[in-house]
């Protein structure tokens, strides 16, 4: 039975716990997992570095939300301001061992509620074309597909779905 994760906005005190989570998520998912397109061990080390985490926690126009179970981070969602009216769900990751237990939904809900409170009117998110699980998840959360595009991920062109939600 999966317990509900407690979700809250990240603070500077959470840097080490976030780094531990990123390494554990990588160990569980590996480079072939959807959402890790183009990632390598070196990339994970780089994004799990304390200075990289601090930059994403709450800089101008950024927020990060953490899901906690048993005093450890088991998932995160990050947002990034695009315009005065639009915000991007820039990432949502849950440990593979907990997918399907409601952690991701709780994280997206926290990000959406925060964005509404801060006056944003639209949230966007994108996911790789071949990541059907993520596409279905975002649609279940209320996002709708608005198009496709190509993005560069570590030197490789990746086709992505672009989704959005009116807040």
N, C-alpha and C positions, 0 to 999 in steps of 0.2 A: 504494500500500500504506500503510495506517495504522499508525503506531507506537503501542505501548502508552504511555499516559500514566502518569507517576509521580504518585501521590496521597499527600498528607500533610495534616495538620491545619494550618490557617492560623494565622499569628502576626501581631503588630502590624507586623512588617517587610514584610508582604505587602500593605498597604493600597493603595499606588499600583498594583501589579500587578492587584489586584482591580478597582479603578476602571477601569483600561484594559480589562480583560475585559468589564465591564458595558457600557461604551460600544461595544465591538466586537460583543458579542452583540446589542445593540440595532440596530446598523448592519446586521448580517447578517439578523436576523429581522424587524425592523420591527413597527409597531403592530398589524398584522393577524395576527401569528403566535400560535399557541396558547401560552398561558402568559403572554402580555403583555396580557391583558384589562384594558382601562381605562388602560393605560400611555400616557404622552405623553413628549415630549422632556424636559419639566420634571420629570416623575416620575423618569426615568432620571438626570437631573442630581442630583436629591435623594437617591436611593438610592446613587449613586456618590460622594457627598460623603465625605471622609475620616472625619468624625465618625459618620456613619451606618454606614460599614463597620466602624469600631472597635467600635461597639455590638453588631454581629452576630458578631464574630469569636470571642469567648469570654467574654462576660459570664456572669453567674450563669445556669446552666441552658442555655447556648447553646454550640454548636460549629459550625465551618465547615471543610469539607474542600475542598482545591483539587487539580485535575488540571493537571499541568504538562507542556508539550512545548516544546522549544527555548527554555527560559528565559522562557516566558510562560504565563499561566493560560489554559486552554482549556475549563474547566468548574468548577463548584462545586456543593456540596451543603451545606445548613445544617440543623441540628437545634435543637429547642427543647424543653426539659423541660416536660411537661404536669402530671405527678404523680410521686410516688416510683416508680411502676411503669411509667409511659407517657411516651414521647417522640415528638415529631412530626418527620417529615422535612419541614421547613418550606419547602424549595425545592431544586430540582435543575435546573441549566441547563448546557447544553453548546453551544458554538458550532455554528450550523447546518451549517457546512461539515464538521463532524466527527461529526455524528449517525450512528449505526449502526456506529461504529468501536470500541465498547467503553468509551468514556470514561464515559458515564453509569452503566453497570453497575459499573465500578470505584469510582466515587464513592459509589453506594448501598451497595456492599459495605463500604467503609470506614466509612460512617455506621452501618451495622448492627453491624459488629464493635465499634466504639467503644461503642455503646449496650449491647450485651451485656456488655462488659467493665465498664461502669459500673453494671451490675445492673438495667437496665431489662428488663421482661418483654414489652412491647408497643410497636410503632412504628406510627404512623398517617401517612397522607399523603392529600392531596386534589388533584383535578385537575378542570378544567372538563369538563362533560358532553360537549361537542363535540370534546374533544381525545383522539380515539381512539388516536393514536400514543402519548401519555403513558399512557393507561389500559393498553394492551397492554404497554408497557414495565414499568410497576409490577407488573402481574400476572406477567410473566416473571421479575421480581426476587423473587417470592414473596408479594406483597401480595394480599389478597382484598377484593372489594367488600363493604362492610357496609351501604351505604345511599347516599342522595342527600340533599343539602340545598341551601340558597341562601345565598350570602354577598354582601356589598357590596364591590364593587371600583370604587373611584373614583366612587362615586355611582350605579353600575349594579348591579342584582341579577344575579348570575351563578349558574347551577345547577352544582353540583359533585358528583363522585363522592367518597365517603369510603371509603378503603381502610385495611386494617390488616394487620399481620404479627405473629404470636407470635414472641417472641425466645427 
